[in-house]
Amino acid sequence: MKRPNIIFYFSDQQRWDTVTPDLTPNLENLASEGVKFTNSFTCQPVCGPARACLQTGVYATQNKCYWNGIPLPENTKPLAEYFNEAGYDTAYIGKWHLASDRYPGIGLHCECTAVPKSKQGGYKYWRAADVLEFTSHGYDGYVFDGEGNRIDFTGYRADCINDFALEYLDNRDKEKPFFLFVSQLEPHHQNDHHCYEGPKETVENYRGYPIPDDLNFLKGDYKESYPDYIAAINRLDENVGRLVQKLRDIGEYENTVIVYTSDHGSHFKTRNAEYKRSCHDSCTHIPLLIFGGGFESGKIDERLVSLIDLPPTLLRAAGIEIPESYEGFPLQDETERDHVFIQISESQVGRAIRTKRHKYSVRALGSGNVLHSSPIYFEDFLYDLEKDPIEKNNLVKDPEYKQVRKELKQMLIKQMTEVGEKKPIILPKL
């Protein structure tokens, strides 16, 4: 039996509610043939740690990539190696963010230079940059090949990264099934320009695009930023369409599993001073579509799903045994989570759980850029999502929710200890 190809298409900082028929028709077409997950959440709402969770199958406190700027641990077998051993051709294209060390003078710094072969996560074909937002802008930039040679590109970045994926499909080893990881930077803001950068020719089309309800009652930069953000997502969709057409042209579409998701969303400076690193759905609720490999019913799946569930799902799709160390559940199973677990770093030392009904988060005293865990936390947020889906009313001090807080607190403590954290003390909000 012919083994399936697998494409993991990864956007950066994309909200779950931006996959719609008018904005992303190609993704909607995939969903109509596959499965759309409506309750998918990140396990770490910041770029590097979320990526480390995907490449290792465990939470950030387990793989030790607590913050941006911590390299993938050398003693961990990365995802690509399982595919290599199973006879797959493996390829990585786009943003990596798992090679450089944040501490000057201690480790490797390759934010703008080539990632050494030993730091490429086991992928055999490589067209990537460690920190793509440092080697490119919305238009123009460069990546590197696996041998460290610089490859310049001209044009809108999302188009060019997608072109590298199309090029790989032409040049791969045709005798093997492939595992292709496409890591786009869009719609992530351009760091050194302090703004989102959509394609110039279509941004004006989205000047009046509706602002989500979970943003417009708060102060933030969404009024000026949202058109570029939405235009960038529309262009990502166009590129997914180009990739699907390529698969059809080469006769591989029916035998390819396609997973589309993002590392986290964006709250547009409404919940803190930037776009992520918060417990709120605006930055933790992410899109997830899967087509092929049993995900072919055109249905909506409302189960709670975590980013941590995707590594075992990918291995199961390829018929590869799932390591016992993996924390997630393969989505091919009928497993029903009662909550998803979120670790928050950099902006805070935070932990959260999200059930279908409630959001409960805690934070420790001290800087999240220095500490990654704590023996003591304080309750921070509680939302009743059934009554308040836009998280407007923090109920963490509401006496009517005393029993709810108690139950969620015990659920969170149990989850933290199950993934190897020391049993914490959680105190009422200061």
TIRO-545759 format. One record per residue (C-alpha): y, x, z; chain; residue number from 1; residue in three letters. Coordinates in nm, 4 decimals. Each point is the difference from the previous one (the first is absolute). Layout:
BEGIN
- py_px_pz_kette_nr_rest
- Y_X_Z_A_NUM_ALA $
...
//
This chain:
BEGIN
- py_px_pz_kette_nr_rest
- 0.0000_0.0000_0.0000_A_1_MET $
- 0.3419_0.1319_-0.0956_A_2_LYS $
- 0.2104_0.0826_0.3055_A_3_ARG $
- 0.3489_-0.1491_0.0121_A_4_PRO $
- 0.3205_0.1937_-0.0462_A_5_ASN $
- 0.2549_-0.0459_0.2782_A_6_ILE $
- 0.3804_0.0091_-0.0223_A_7_ILE $
- 0.2081_-0.0071_0.3165_A_8_PHE $
- 0.3586_-0.0841_-0.0980_A_9_TYR $
- 0.2358_0.0702_0.2877_A_10_PHE $
- 0.3654_-0.0966_0.0203_A_11_SER $
- 0.2355_0.1221_0.2724_A_12_ASP $
- 0.2013_-0.2249_0.2308_A_13_GLN $
- -0.0878_-0.3262_-0.1750_A_14_GLN $
- 0.0200_-0.3282_0.1875_A_15_ARG $
- -0.2909_-0.2435_-0.0228_A_16_TRP $
- 0.2195_-0.2837_-0.1324_A_17_ASP $
- 0.1055_0.1857_-0.3144_A_18_THR $
- -0.3183_-0.0835_-0.1922_A_19_VAL $
- 0.1007_-0.3227_-0.1762_A_20_THR $
- -0.0589_-0.1554_-0.3438_A_21_PRO $
- 0.3580_0.0605_-0.1171_A_22_ASP $
- 0.0388_0.3532_0.1360_A_23_LEU $
- -0.3505_0.1466_-0.0406_A_24_THR $
- -0.1858_-0.1928_-0.2707_A_25_PRO $
- -0.2502_0.2801_-0.0640_A_26_ASN $
- -0.0989_0.0189_0.3660_A_27_LEU $
- -0.0269_-0.3772_0.0087_A_28_GLU $
- -0.2303_0.0150_-0.3017_A_29_ASN $
- -0.2184_0.2493_0.1852_A_30_LEU $
- 0.0004_-0.2268_0.3034_A_31_ALA $
- -0.1036_-0.2964_-0.2160_A_32_SER $
- -0.3105_0.1952_-0.1004_A_33_GLU $
- -0.0513_0.1741_0.3340_A_34_GLY $
- 0.1008_-0.0701_0.3612_A_35_VAL $
- 0.3459_-0.0144_0.1567_A_36_LYS $
- 0.0132_0.0775_0.3718_A_37_PHE $
- 0.2903_-0.1766_0.1696_A_38_THR $
- -0.0327_0.1498_0.3485_A_39_ASN $
- -0.0213_0.3730_-0.0680_A_40_SER $
- 0.1769_0.2431_0.2354_A_41_PHE $
- 0.0574_0.3713_0.0290_A_42_THR $
- -0.1445_0.1875_0.2955_A_43_CYS $
- 0.2938_0.2442_0.0082_A_44_GLN $
- 0.3394_-0.1007_-0.1483_A_45_PRO $
- 0.1083_0.3427_-0.1247_A_46_VAL $
- -0.0996_0.1954_-0.3104_A_47_CYS $
- -0.1998_0.3063_0.1079_A_48_GLY $
- -0.2026_-0.1552_0.2814_A_49_PRO $
- -0.0917_-0.3040_-0.2114_A_50_ALA $
- -0.1247_0.2339_-0.2724_A_51_ARG $
- -0.1963_0.2055_0.2509_A_52_ALA $
- -0.1734_-0.3168_0.1202_A_53_CYS $
- -0.1041_-0.0781_-0.3568_A_54_LEU $
- -0.1309_0.3491_-0.0690_A_55_GLN $
- -0.1922_0.0292_0.3292_A_56_THR $
- -0.1039_-0.3563_0.0841_A_57_GLY $
- 0.1263_0.0271_0.3590_A_58_VAL $
- 0.3209_-0.0781_0.1875_A_59_TYR $
- 0.2891_0.2467_0.0243_A_60_ALA $
- -0.0735_0.0951_0.3624_A_61_THR $
- -0.3537_0.0861_-0.1092_A_62_GLN $
- 0.0859_0.2105_-0.3055_A_63_ASN $
- 0.3014_0.1522_0.1820_A_64_LYS $
- 0.2439_-0.0825_-0.2813_A_65_CYS $
- 0.2349_-0.1856_0.2316_A_66_TYR $
- 0.3204_0.0678_-0.1936_A_67_TRP $
- 0.1205_0.0921_-0.3458_A_68_ASN $
- -0.0416_0.3718_-0.0547_A_69_GLY $
- -0.3463_0.0504_0.1499_A_70_ILE $
- -0.2607_0.1286_-0.2455_A_71_PRO $
- -0.3351_-0.1680_-0.0465_A_72_LEU $
- -0.2309_0.1596_0.2593_A_73_PRO $
- -0.2309_0.2678_-0.1359_A_74_GLU $
- -0.2933_-0.1118_0.2151_A_75_ASN $
- -0.0034_-0.3489_-0.1537_A_76_THR $
- -0.1968_-0.0885_-0.3108_A_77_LYS $
- 0.2513_-0.1778_-0.2236_A_78_PRO $
- -0.0718_-0.3104_-0.2023_A_79_LEU $
- -0.0206_0.1767_-0.3376_A_80_ALA $
- -0.2839_0.2243_0.1156_A_81_GLU $
- -0.2282_-0.3004_0.0461_A_82_TYR $
- 0.0702_-0.0983_-0.3600_A_83_PHE $
- -0.0487_0.3583_-0.1211_A_84_ASN $
- -0.3397_0.0173_0.1675_A_85_GLU $
- -0.0974_-0.3323_-0.1584_A_86_ALA $
- 0.0680_0.1390_-0.3475_A_87_GLY $
- 0.3435_-0.1507_-0.0568_A_88_TYR $
- 0.2854_0.1670_-0.1826_A_89_ASP $
- 0.2931_-0.0153_0.2450_A_90_THR $
- 0.3716_0.0070_-0.0786_A_91_ALA $
- 0.3223_-0.0222_0.1994_A_92_TYR $
- 0.3381_-0.0744_-0.1582_A_93_ILE $
- 0.3433_-0.0349_0.1631_A_94_GLY $
- 0.1102_0.0369_0.3614_A_95_LYS $
- -0.2346_0.1815_0.2408_A_96_TRP $
- 0.1995_0.0610_0.3230_A_97_HIS $
- -0.2954_0.1589_0.1815_A_98_LEU $
- 0.0409_0.3759_-0.0469_A_99_ALA $
- 0.3237_0.1201_0.1611_A_100_SER $
- 0.0484_0.0754_0.3687_A_101_ASP $
- 0.3142_-0.1460_0.1564_A_102_ARG $
- 0.0476_0.2907_0.2404_A_103_TYR $
- 0.1896_0.2977_-0.1493_A_104_PRO $
- -0.1771_0.3316_0.0256_A_105_GLY $
- -0.3341_-0.1523_0.1004_A_106_ILE $
- -0.1759_-0.1178_-0.3132_A_107_GLY $
- 0.0197_-0.0656_-0.3702_A_108_LEU $
- 0.3194_-0.1379_-0.1552_A_109_HIS $
- -0.0448_-0.1303_-0.3522_A_110_CYS $
- 0.2264_-0.3033_-0.0146_A_111_GLU $
- 0.1491_0.1291_-0.3269_A_112_CYS $
- -0.2677_0.2499_-0.1026_A_113_THR $
- -0.3618_-0.0249_-0.1068_A_114_ALA $
- -0.2644_-0.1252_0.2424_A_115_VAL $
- -0.2722_0.2684_0.0335_A_116_PRO $
- -0.3429_-0.0945_-0.1303_A_117_LYS $
- -0.1396_-0.0037_0.3545_A_118_SER $
- 0.2545_-0.2666_0.0998_A_119_LYS $
- -0.0648_-0.2415_-0.2887_A_120_GLN $
- -0.2412_-0.2199_0.1910_A_121_GLY $
- -0.3000_0.0870_-0.2163_A_122_GLY $
- 0.1342_-0.1663_-0.3150_A_123_TYR $
- -0.1130_0.1796_-0.3158_A_124_LYS $
- 0.2836_-0.1080_-0.2302_A_125_TYR $
- 0.3524_0.0332_0.1373_A_126_TRP $
- 0.3443_-0.1059_-0.1214_A_127_ARG $
- 0.1954_-0.0277_0.3233_A_128_ALA $
- 0.2735_0.1223_0.2305_A_129_ALA $
- -0.0253_0.0114_0.3755_A_130_ASP $
- 0.3327_-0.1771_0.0499_A_131_VAL $
- 0.0762_-0.1638_-0.3344_A_132_LEU $
- 0.3409_-0.1230_0.1199_A_133_GLU $
- 0.0980_0.3675_0.0384_A_134_PHE $
- -0.1155_0.1023_-0.3502_A_135_THR $
- 0.1400_-0.3015_-0.1843_A_136_SER $
- 0.2443_-0.2879_0.0001_A_137_HIS $
- -0.0186_-0.3487_-0.1465_A_138_GLY $
- 0.0295_0.1794_-0.3312_A_139_TYR $
- -0.1408_0.3447_-0.0847_A_140_ASP $
- -0.1812_0.2553_0.2136_A_141_GLY $
- -0.3187_0.2018_0.0178_A_142_TYR $
- -0.3529_0.0107_0.1418_A_143_VAL $
- -0.2664_0.2735_-0.0084_A_144_PHE $
- -0.3472_0.0296_-0.1440_A_145_ASP $
- -0.2984_0.1134_0.2039_A_146_GLY $
- 0.0680_0.3654_-0.0718_A_147_GLU $
- 0.3590_-0.0174_0.1193_A_148_GLY $
- 0.1709_-0.0197_-0.3385_A_149_ASN $
- 0.3188_-0.2048_-0.0029_A_150_ARG $
- 0.0065_-0.3018_-0.2319_A_151_ILE $
- 0.3462_-0.1436_-0.0679_A_152_ASP $
- 0.0500_-0.3621_-0.0987_A_153_PHE $
- 0.2944_-0.1886_-0.1468_A_154_THR $
- 0.0569_-0.3714_0.0378_A_155_GLY $
- -0.0445_-0.2629_0.2689_A_156_TYR $
- -0.2268_0.1529_0.2633_A_157_ARG $
- -0.2449_-0.2907_0.0322_A_158_ALA $
- -0.0550_0.0040_-0.3768_A_159_ASP $
- -0.0632_0.3738_-0.0009_A_160_CYS $
- -0.2451_-0.0063_0.2905_A_161_ILE $
- -0.1856_-0.2803_-0.1756_A_162_ASN $
- -0.0017_0.2057_-0.3209_A_163_ASP $
- -0.1838_0.2766_0.1880_A_164_PHE $
- -0.2640_-0.2587_0.0941_A_165_ALA $
- -0.0362_-0.1088_-0.3636_A_166_LEU $
- -0.0278_0.3644_-0.1014_A_167_GLU $
- -0.2785_0.0504_0.2531_A_168_TYR $
- -0.1956_-0.2929_-0.1422_A_169_LEU $
- 0.0093_0.1703_-0.3391_A_170_ASP $
- -0.0934_0.3474_0.1283_A_171_ASN $
- -0.2560_-0.0720_0.2749_A_172_ARG $
- -0.3685_0.0864_-0.0061_A_173_ASP $
- -0.1335_-0.2997_-0.1924_A_174_LYS $
- -0.3540_0.0583_0.1311_A_175_GLU $
- 0.0975_-0.0891_0.3564_A_176_LYS $
- 0.1443_-0.3073_0.1705_A_177_PRO $
- 0.3461_0.0705_0.1372_A_178_PHE $
- 0.1948_-0.0527_0.3210_A_179_PHE $
- 0.3714_0.0061_-0.0858_A_180_LEU $
- 0.2650_-0.0155_0.2728_A_181_PHE $
- 0.3481_-0.0802_-0.1396_A_182_VAL $
- 0.2681_0.0450_0.2674_A_183_SER $
- 0.3356_-0.1280_-0.1218_A_184_GLN $
- 0.3209_0.0612_0.1945_A_185_LEU $
- 0.1672_-0.3219_-0.1102_A_186_GLU $
- 0.1452_-0.2132_0.1459_A_187_PRO $
- 0.0720_0.2531_0.2806_A_188_HIS $
- 0.3672_0.0898_0.0391_A_189_HIS $
- 0.1182_0.3340_-0.1399_A_190_GLN $
- 0.0558_0.2085_0.3144_A_191_ASN $
- 0.2801_0.2269_-0.1141_A_192_ASP $
- 0.1851_-0.2832_-0.1760_A_193_HIS $
- -0.0386_-0.2371_0.2975_A_194_HIS $
- -0.0850_-0.2961_-0.2209_A_195_CYS $
- -0.2723_-0.1707_-0.1998_A_196_TYR $
- -0.0088_0.0862_-0.3712_A_197_GLU $
- -0.1268_-0.2648_-0.2371_A_198_GLY $
- -0.0095_0.0415_-0.3788_A_199_PRO $
- 0.3586_-0.0107_-0.1244_A_200_LYS $
- -0.0660_-0.2424_-0.2844_A_201_GLU $
- -0.1415_-0.2768_0.2218_A_202_THR $
- 0.1776_0.0270_0.3380_A_203_VAL $
- 0.2692_-0.2475_-0.1039_A_204_GLU $
- -0.2696_-0.2607_-0.0606_A_205_ASN $
- -0.0627_-0.0122_0.3739_A_206_TYR $
- 0.3522_-0.0176_0.1437_A_207_ARG $
- -0.0581_-0.3553_0.1147_A_208_GLY $
- -0.3612_0.0379_0.1045_A_209_TYR $
- -0.0648_-0.1959_0.3226_A_210_PRO $
- 0.0105_0.1998_0.3233_A_211_ILE $
- -0.3068_-0.0645_0.2213_A_212_PRO $
- 0.0582_-0.2147_0.3061_A_213_ASP $
- -0.1166_0.2732_0.2378_A_214_ASP $
- 0.2937_0.2170_-0.1091_A_215_LEU $
- 0.3006_-0.2205_-0.0589_A_216_ASN $
- 0.0710_-0.0928_0.3621_A_217_PHE $
- 0.0297_0.3686_0.0956_A_218_LEU $
- 0.2366_0.2820_-0.0896_A_219_LYS $
- -0.1396_0.2482_-0.2492_A_220_GLY $
- 0.0552_0.1430_-0.3465_A_221_ASP $
- -0.2069_-0.2570_-0.1899_A_222_TYR $
- 0.2960_-0.1550_-0.1858_A_223_LYS $
- 0.0763_0.3242_-0.1820_A_224_GLU $
- -0.3573_0.1351_-0.0099_A_225_SER $
- -0.2178_-0.2962_-0.0919_A_226_TYR $
- 0.0727_-0.0152_-0.3769_A_227_PRO $
- -0.1077_0.3634_-0.0528_A_228_ASP $
- -0.2995_-0.0500_0.2278_A_229_TYR $
- -0.1185_-0.3072_-0.1890_A_230_ILE $
- 0.0666_0.1576_-0.3399_A_231_ALA $
- -0.2136_0.2987_0.1019_A_232_ALA $
- -0.2885_-0.2297_0.0971_A_233_ILE $
- 0.0283_-0.1842_-0.3298_A_234_ASN $
- -0.0316_0.3348_-0.1816_A_235_ARG $
- -0.3024_0.0933_0.2116_A_236_LEU $
- -0.1600_-0.3235_-0.1161_A_237_ASP $
- 0.0751_0.0875_-0.3601_A_238_GLU $
- -0.1753_0.3326_0.0516_A_239_ASN $
- -0.3037_-0.1655_0.1546_A_240_VAL $
- -0.0113_-0.2110_-0.3162_A_241_GLY $
- 0.0089_0.3143_-0.2138_A_242_ARG $
- -0.2861_0.1498_0.2011_A_243_LEU $
- -0.2099_-0.3152_-0.0318_A_244_VAL $
- 0.0601_-0.0063_-0.3750_A_245_GLN $
- -0.1121_0.3632_-0.0221_A_246_LYS $
- -0.3221_-0.0893_0.1818_A_247_LEU $
- -0.0573_-0.2806_-0.2480_A_248_ARG $
- 0.0697_0.2307_-0.2939_A_249_ASP $
- -0.2578_0.2560_0.1145_A_250_ILE $
- -0.2555_-0.2647_0.0959_A_251_GLY $
- 0.0045_0.0682_0.3746_A_252_GLU $
- 0.1831_-0.3037_0.1378_A_253_TYR $
- -0.3060_-0.2105_0.0815_A_254_GLU $
- -0.1611_0.2944_0.1808_A_255_ASN $
- 0.3034_0.1002_0.2073_A_256_THR $
- 0.0898_-0.1085_0.3531_A_257_VAL $
- 0.3786_-0.0089_0.0453_A_258_ILE $
- 0.1603_-0.0031_0.3444_A_259_VAL $
- 0.3769_-0.0477_0.0283_A_260_TYR $
- 0.1816_0.0372_0.3306_A_261_THR $
- 0.2825_0.1843_0.1790_A_262_SER $
- 0.0366_0.2256_0.3040_A_263_ASP $
- 0.2521_-0.2293_0.1731_A_264_HIS $
- 0.2858_-0.2375_-0.0786_A_265_GLY $
- 0.3762_0.0104_0.0577_A_266_SER $
- 0.2268_-0.1773_0.2461_A_267_HIS $
- 0.3200_0.1376_-0.1600_A_268_PHE $
- 0.1529_0.1396_0.3197_A_269_LYS $
- -0.0224_-0.3341_0.1779_A_270_THR $
- -0.2386_0.1053_0.2785_A_271_ARG $
- 0.1084_0.3609_0.0491_A_272_ASN $
- 0.2227_0.2552_-0.1730_A_273_ALA $
- -0.2217_0.0370_-0.3091_A_274_GLU $
- -0.2706_-0.1861_-0.1908_A_275_TYR $
- -0.3317_0.0259_0.1834_A_276_LYS $
- -0.1545_0.1288_0.3262_A_277_ARG $
- 0.0115_-0.3434_0.1617_A_278_SER $
- -0.2589_-0.2578_0.1062_A_279_CYS $
- 0.1602_-0.2804_-0.1985_A_280_HIS $
- -0.1746_-0.1664_-0.2928_A_281_ASP $
- 0.2859_0.0987_-0.2306_A_282_SER $
- -0.1285_0.3581_0.0143_A_283_CYS $
- -0.3658_-0.0416_0.1021_A_284_THR $
- -0.1133_-0.2884_-0.2255_A_285_HIS $
- -0.1084_0.1482_-0.3343_A_286_ILE $
- -0.1338_-0.1284_-0.3327_A_287_PRO $
- -0.3704_0.0356_-0.0754_A_288_LEU $
- -0.1815_-0.0990_-0.3194_A_289_LEU $
- -0.3526_0.1016_-0.0956_A_290_ILE $
- -0.1594_-0.0593_-0.3381_A_291_PHE $
- -0.3614_0.0739_-0.0937_A_292_GLY $
- -0.3089_0.1109_0.1873_A_293_GLY $
- -0.0659_-0.3425_0.1475_A_294_GLY $
- 0.3675_-0.0885_0.0424_A_295_PHE $
- 0.0067_-0.2285_-0.3013_A_296_GLU $
- 0.0375_-0.3533_0.1224_A_297_SER $
- 0.3735_-0.0499_-0.0496_A_298_GLY $
- 0.0213_-0.1146_0.3603_A_299_LYS $
- 0.2498_0.0486_0.2806_A_300_ILE $
- -0.1441_0.1809_0.3027_A_301_ASP $
- 0.1890_-0.0806_0.3204_A_302_GLU $
- -0.1939_0.2311_0.2323_A_303_ARG $
- 0.1918_0.2525_0.2052_A_304_LEU $
- -0.0404_0.3320_-0.1815_A_305_VAL $
- 0.1110_0.3501_0.0943_A_306_SER $
- 0.0748_0.3006_-0.2185_A_307_LEU $
- -0.2746_0.1693_0.2023_A_308_ILE $
- -0.2494_-0.2375_-0.1679_A_309_ASP $
- 0.0614_0.1422_-0.3464_A_310_LEU $
- -0.1839_0.3369_0.0230_A_311_PRO $
- -0.3339_-0.1683_0.0842_A_312_PRO $
- 0.0710_-0.2660_-0.2621_A_313_THR $
- 0.0429_0.2695_-0.2665_A_314_LEU $
- -0.3212_0.1769_0.0986_A_315_LEU $
- -0.1943_-0.3257_0.0062_A_316_ARG $
- 0.1288_-0.0826_-0.3496_A_317_ALA $
- -0.1450_0.3300_-0.1239_A_318_ALA $
- -0.3297_-0.0425_0.1838_A_319_GLY $
- 0.0777_0.2926_0.2310_A_320_ILE $
- -0.1172_-0.0079_0.3608_A_321_GLU $
- 0.2885_-0.0623_0.2417_A_322_ILE $
- 0.0371_0.2670_0.2710_A_323_PRO $
- -0.0507_-0.1181_0.3575_A_324_GLU $
- 0.3377_0.1522_0.0878_A_325_SER $
- 0.1892_-0.2488_-0.2190_A_326_TYR $
- 0.1912_-0.2560_0.2045_A_327_GLU $
- 0.0420_-0.2768_-0.2558_A_328_GLY $
- -0.2227_-0.2709_-0.1435_A_329_PHE $
- -0.0974_-0.0160_-0.3694_A_330_PRO $
- 0.1661_-0.3104_-0.1359_A_331_LEU $
- -0.3139_-0.0871_-0.1949_A_332_GLN $
- -0.1446_-0.1107_0.3364_A_333_ASP $
- 0.0993_-0.3302_0.1548_A_334_GLU $
- 0.1380_0.1702_0.3129_A_335_THR $
- 0.2809_-0.1951_0.1631_A_336_GLU $
- 0.2496_0.2006_0.2039_A_337_ARG $
- 0.1748_-0.1725_0.2879_A_338_ASP $
- 0.2858_0.2516_-0.0254_A_339_HIS $
- 0.1295_0.3058_-0.1804_A_340_VAL $
- 0.1069_0.3096_0.1939_A_341_PHE $
- 0.3194_0.1890_-0.0808_A_342_ILE $
- 0.1091_0.3400_0.1306_A_343_GLN $
- 0.3726_0.0730_-0.0366_A_344_ILE $
- 0.1511_0.3483_0.0054_A_345_SER $
- 0.3260_0.1907_-0.0528_A_346_GLU $
- 0.2361_-0.2887_0.0804_A_347_SER $
- -0.1951_-0.0521_0.3214_A_348_GLN $
- -0.3352_0.0526_0.1653_A_349_VAL $
- -0.1219_-0.3509_-0.0690_A_350_GLY $
- -0.3149_-0.2080_-0.0237_A_351_ARG $
- -0.0399_-0.3552_-0.1267_A_352_ALA $
- -0.2573_-0.2617_-0.0798_A_353_ILE $
- 0.0441_-0.2865_-0.2408_A_354_ARG $
- -0.2213_-0.3069_0.0170_A_355_THR $
- 0.0270_-0.3027_-0.2271_A_356_LYS $
- 0.2206_-0.1642_0.2638_A_357_ARG $
- 0.1795_0.2781_0.1887_A_358_HIS $
- 0.1633_0.3419_-0.0253_A_359_LYS $
- 0.0012_0.2125_0.3165_A_360_TYR $
- 0.1415_0.3514_0.0216_A_361_SER $
- 0.0684_0.2599_0.2654_A_362_VAL $
- 0.1900_0.3263_0.0039_A_363_ARG $
- 0.0180_0.3053_0.2231_A_364_ALA $
- 0.3025_0.1814_0.1309_A_365_LEU $
- 0.0804_0.3212_-0.1842_A_366_GLY $
- 0.0434_0.1053_-0.3600_A_367_SER $
- -0.2538_-0.1002_-0.2615_A_368_GLY $
- 0.0798_0.3238_-0.1839_A_369_ASN $
- -0.1293_0.2015_0.2964_A_370_VAL $
- -0.2681_-0.2148_0.1612_A_371_LEU $
- -0.2865_-0.1742_-0.1767_A_372_HIS $
- -0.1497_-0.1864_0.2954_A_373_SER $
- 0.0759_-0.0818_0.3604_A_374_SER $
- -0.1761_-0.1021_0.3219_A_375_PRO $
- 0.2640_-0.2681_0.0606_A_376_ILE $
- 0.1471_-0.2593_-0.2376_A_377_TYR $
- 0.2422_-0.2869_0.0418_A_378_PHE $
- -0.0284_-0.3359_-0.1702_A_379_GLU $
- 0.2456_-0.0147_-0.2893_A_380_ASP $
- -0.0542_-0.3028_-0.2258_A_381_PHE $
- -0.1970_-0.3223_-0.0007_A_382_LEU $
- 0.0238_-0.2502_-0.2831_A_383_TYR $
- -0.1667_-0.3352_-0.0487_A_384_ASP $
- -0.0493_0.0245_-0.3747_A_385_LEU $
- -0.1123_-0.3592_-0.0368_A_386_GLU $
- 0.3348_-0.1235_0.1295_A_387_LYS $
- 0.2076_0.3001_-0.1077_A_388_ASP $
- -0.1410_0.1690_-0.3126_A_389_PRO $
- 0.3215_0.1970_-0.0609_A_390_ILE $
- -0.0128_0.1576_0.3468_A_391_GLU $
- 0.3385_-0.1199_0.1123_A_392_LYS $
- -0.0748_-0.0795_0.3644_A_393_ASN $
- -0.1424_0.2708_0.2253_A_394_ASN $
- -0.2073_-0.1737_0.2688_A_395_LEU $
- -0.0978_0.3104_0.1949_A_396_VAL $
- 0.1817_-0.1251_0.3128_A_397_LYS $
- -0.0672_-0.3700_-0.0473_A_398_ASP $
- -0.1890_-0.1341_0.3066_A_399_PRO $
- -0.1764_-0.2604_-0.2135_A_400_GLU $
- -0.1799_0.2844_-0.1814_A_401_TYR $
- -0.1126_0.1855_0.3125_A_402_LYS $
- -0.3678_-0.0761_-0.0602_A_403_GLN $
- 0.0281_0.0835_-0.3716_A_404_VAL $
- 0.1528_0.3380_0.0879_A_405_ARG $
- -0.2782_0.0674_0.2481_A_406_LYS $
- -0.2708_-0.0742_-0.2567_A_407_GLU $
- 0.1676_0.2046_-0.2742_A_408_LEU $
- 0.0596_0.2880_0.2378_A_409_LYS $
- -0.3698_0.0180_0.0829_A_410_GLN $
- -0.0872_-0.0238_-0.3690_A_411_MET $
- 0.2357_0.2895_-0.0796_A_412_LEU $
- -0.1286_0.2188_0.2850_A_413_ILE $
- -0.3579_-0.0595_-0.1112_A_414_LYS $
- 0.0874_0.0918_-0.3589_A_415_GLN $
- 0.1829_0.3173_0.1033_A_416_MET $
- -0.2916_0.1254_0.2087_A_417_THR $
- -0.2515_-0.0847_-0.2729_A_418_GLU $
- 0.1735_0.2431_-0.2366_A_419_VAL $
- 0.0058_0.2788_0.2569_A_420_GLY $
- 0.3344_-0.0463_0.1708_A_421_GLU $
- 0.0123_0.0228_0.3775_A_422_LYS $
- 0.0221_-0.3357_0.1731_A_423_LYS $
- 0.3746_-0.0610_0.0368_A_424_PRO $
- 0.2067_-0.1809_0.2572_A_425_ILE $
- 0.2121_-0.2700_-0.1619_A_426_ILE $
- 0.2965_-0.1212_0.2020_A_427_LEU $
- 0.2409_-0.2923_-0.0582_A_428_PRO $
- 0.2981_0.0562_-0.2248_A_429_LYS $
- 0.2811_0.1926_0.1671_A_430_LEU $
//
